[in-house]
Amino acid sequence: MKTFFLPLLFFSFTFSIKAQTSPSTPEQWGKNILQNWVKYRVEMKDGSSVLDESLVKNTASMIIFKKANGVVIINGKKAQQGKYMLADSVLILNKSPSYIIEKLTEHEFIFRGNFPNIPDNEIIRYHYIATKESSAEYFNRQFIKPHVRIQANGDTAYNFNEYIFPEFKVDNTTLSNFEDVYEASYDMIEQNFKFPKQTVGNFRVTFAIDKKGTLKDVEVKESSDSSYNVKLLRAVYQTRKNWLPATNNNKNVEVLFNYIFKFEDETKEAFDNEMYQITLQKANKRFEKNEYLKAIKLYSKCILMQDKDYDFTPYFKRAESYFALKINKNACLDWSYLASNGQKKAEKLFTEHCMK
């Protein structure tokens, strides 16, 4: 299933949009939109949950509409300026595909992608609420304050996060990107730890990088095998010369780390997406030929192949197959499971067929 997602981010603005002299948009909408809007919720048009968390994360955290059709899109620390145009219920943001406004009051702003021929469960709806906060105030409250920790000595420290983090040196190169710092430091510890392959284990270690870039307070908090704790501590200490202090508002700050290392039996088969798609296609062909029992077996196989439910299609199709065979009890079980996972379409089907 392809989800039609609009990231709400601009490329460099290279043209201008002139305000219409006689706009067809209601005048009140034009006034209501001139505010600072913060992300409240992201969902599918039919009300279902968005399965891909990265789509939610990449949606703009704040949108600021200004006079003269100016707009600022903010995602984390990144802000991009551009132009917008409002006509009837259609909203155009720079060169992005258009959106349909569903609700726009002084306090609430709801809109969705404009794809007339696409099913409701494949179009994303965005919910924003108005705020009096500036972008800096909102950013600090939303992304910085949740990571603040007051130490026993009264000093302020921050949990390791994508906005406040120390730099990490590898082979005479200083890494200044959050993902790079996380990956390089985590991998170095894991490699030096040398936990046995084909062995199941679970460990959690905490440590801090202080204002001088010094590694301290290393402690194993959880361990599935305490005989390996010393090796894990040594592996963490081997990173001590690689750290540079984190900064916030041009001041050095202390950062707290919480790294979890999970090891599984490497002989366990990994999810094979290609085989999954082949199996799903076979199941669909059986379904189209009304061979429901064979389809059910293949849809069940697809469900078991997934490490976690990232695709609910096999559940829907299996329930439909059960229902076609008048095995309503099993169909209702699948619809109930889907409904519990935020699938509104399944909720309607369960209510219609299973609540009689």
N, C-alpha and C positions, 0 to 999 in steps of 0.2 A: 504494500500500500504506500503510495507516494503522498506525502503530506506537503501541502502548498503553504510554505512558510515565508514570510517577509521579514527580514532581519532588522528593518528600521534603522539602517545605517546608510550614510551617504558616501558617494564618491565626490571628488572635487567638483564644486558647482561651477558650471561653465556658461550658463545662460540665466536669464532672468524671467520671472513670471509677473506680469503686470496685473494688478487688481482690476477686476471687471468694473466697468462704470455702472452697470445695472445687474448686480449679482442675483442669481436665482436662488441662492442659499438664504434661508430665513435670517433676518438681521440679528436675532438674538443668538443664533449659533455663532455668527462671526464675532460677537462680543464674548460669549462663553469660552470660546477656544483660546482666548488670549490670556493664558495662565501657565503656571508650572504644573505639569502632570507627572505623577510618579506611578510606576507599575504596581498594580495591585494583584492581578491574576491573569494567567494565560491558559486558555482552554481551546478545545475544538468547537466548531460552530454548533454541533449538536449537544454540547455540554460535556462531552467526554474529556478525560484527562489527556494531556499531551505525554505520550510515552517516552519520547526522546528528550531527556532533561537538558541536553545542550541547546535545543531550540528555545527553551524557556530562558536559559542563562544568557543566550545571545540577544534576546529581545532588549531593546533600550530600557534602561532603568528609569530614565526621566526624559520627558519631551517638553521643551519650552517654546511656546508659540508667541511671537512678537508682532508688533504692528508692521505694516508695510510688507506683509506676507513673509516675514522672517521666521525661521525655526532653528532650534538647536537640539540635536539628538545626543544624549549622553549615555554611555555604557561604561560603567566603572570610571576610570580616570580619563577615558577618551571622550572628546566632545567634537562634533562636526556640525558646521553651520550650513544652511541651505535655504531654500524657499519652499513654500507650500501654496496650494490653491484649493479653495473650497467652493464647490458648486453643487447645489442641492444636497444630496446625502453622500456625494463623492468627494473623497479627500485624496489629493495628489501630493506626495512628498518628493520633491526634486524629480529624479528620473525613475524612481521606483514605480512598480505597477500600482494602480489605484486601490484605495480602500473604500469600504462602505461604512458610513457612520450609522450605528444602530441607536446610540443614545448620546446626547451631549447637553448636560446641564451645567450649572455653576460648580457642581461638586463631582460629577461623574462623567467619564468619557469612555464609550465602548465602541470599538470598530473591528472590522474583519477584512480579510482579503477579498478582493472583488473577482471571483471566479464563478460565473453563472452556471457553467455546465459541470462543475465538480461536486461530488457528494459532500454533505455537511460534515461528515466525520473525517474529511481530509483538508478542511479549511480551518485556519487558526483564528480565534477571536481574542482580542486584547482588551483588558480592563485597566483603566487608569483612574486615579482620583486626584483632585486638585490639592495643592499644598502652598502654603505661604513661605515655605523654606526656600532659600537660595540653593543653587546646585551644590555649593560647597558645604552648606549646613546639612543638606540631605545626605550627601556622600559620607560626611563624617559620622552622622547618626546611624546610617544604614550599614556601612561597610567597615568603619574603623572602631567605633565604640563596642560592638559585639566582641571584638578581639582583645579588648583592654583587660588586663589582669593586674591587680594591686598586690605586690609582694609583701612578705612579712615585715620587711624593713621600710615599707611605705612607698618604695619606688614603683613606677609604672612599667609594666612589661606588656608585650603583645603576642598573642598566639600567631604562629607562622601563617601568613595568608598572602594572597596575590597582590596586596597593596602595601604591606609592610613586611619586608624580608631582608635578610643579610645577603651579601654577594658571596660567590663561591669561586675559588680559583682552581683551575684544572689545566695542567701543562702550560703554565705561564699565560693562560687566558682567564680573564675575569668574567664570570657569567653574571649578567645583570637582569636577566629575564626570569620571572618567577618559575615558569615551567622548567627552564634549564637548570636553575638552582635546585629545585625539588628533585628532578630526575638524576642529576649528577651526584648530589649528596646521598640520596637514597640508594642509588646503584653502587656507590663506593662502599657504603656500609654493608649492603647485602653481599657484595663480592668478597669483602674481607671477613664477613661472618662465616662463609663457607659451610652453610648448613647442608647435611647430606642430601643428595638427590634421591628421588623416589621415597622420601620420608615426609610424613605429614607433620606440620608444626605451626604454631601460632605464637607470636611474640609482640609485645608492645614496649617500646623504650621511649623515655622522655629525656630531654636535655635542653640547655639554654645557651644562646650566644649573647654575651653581655655587650655593654656599650663600647667596649674596647675590641670586640671581635673574638673574645676568649670563650672557648667551650667550657661549660661547667654544669654541675648538677645532673650528671648522667645517671639514670636509674632505670632498671628493668621493672616495669609495672605489671606486666602479665607474661606468663611463660608456660608453654605446654610441656617443656622439659627443662627443668632448672639446671641440669648438668651443662647446658649450653649458654647459661647466662653470662659467664665470664668472657666467653668468646664474643658474645654480642657487645658487651661493654668495651672490650678491646677494639672491636671493629668501629664503634662510634668514636673512640678516642683517636683513631688513626686519621680522622678528618680535622683534627684540631688546628693544623697549620693552613687549612684551606679557606677559613672563614674571614670575611670582612664585615664590620658592624652594619646593622640596618639603620636607616634614618627615617625620621618623620618630622615634617616642618623644619628641615635643615638641622635637626638635632639627632645625635646618636641615641638609639633606644635598644632595649633588651628584647629579644624574641625567644619565645618558648616553642619547643618542637614536641610533636607526638607522632612517632613513626610506628606503623604497624607492619609486621612482616608475616605473611602467610605463605606457607609452603604446602603444595599438594603433591600427590603421587604423579610423577611425570608420565607414567604409563597410561594414565587415564586419558581417554580420547577427548580431544578438544572439539568444540562446536564446528561443524563443517557446513558453512552457509550454502555452498554450491549443492551439496547433497540434500540439504534442507529444501532448497528451491525446486530441485528435481522431484523430491518426494511430494511436495505440495502440488506441483503441476500434475503428477500422476493421480493424486487424490481428487483434484478438480475435474479431471477427465472422467474418472469413475462417477463423480457426482453428476456431471452433465449427461451421462448415459443412464442415470437413475439406478446405478449399481451402488446403493447406499451403504450396504454392509461392508463392501470392500473399501468404499470411501472412508467410512468411520475408522477402519483399521489404519489407513494411511494418515488420516488427520491426527489420530492418537499418537502415531509414530512421530509426526511433526512436533506435537506438543512435548513429547519426551526428549526430543533432540535439542530443545532449547535449554540453555543453562538457566535462563530466567525469561519471563514472558515479555519479549520485546515485540512480538507479533501475535495479536489475538485472532487473526484470520482463521486458523485451524479450529479454535473453539467455536466461533460463529458458524462455520461450515459443518462442523460435527453436530452441533445442536440442530441445525437445519436438516441434516440427514436423519437424526433421531426422530425429529418431528414428522418428517416425510414417512417414516416407518411406523408412526403413531406410538413411538416409545417416548411418550411425553415426559415421563419422570426423568430420564437421562437428559433430555433437551433442557428441562427446567434447571437441572443441576449446573449445566454449562452456562445458561443465561444468568443464573444466580451468581456464579463465580465471576462472570464478566461484569455484572452490575456492581459487585463489591469492589471491582477494580476501576470504577469510574466510567464504565461504558454505558452511556445513556440509551443507545439503541437497544442494548440487551435488557436494560431496565424496563423499557417499554414492552418488549417481547415477553418478559417474565410476567409483568402485570397483566398483559392481555391473555396469555395462554396458561398461566400457572396459578392465578389467584381467583379462579372460578370456584 
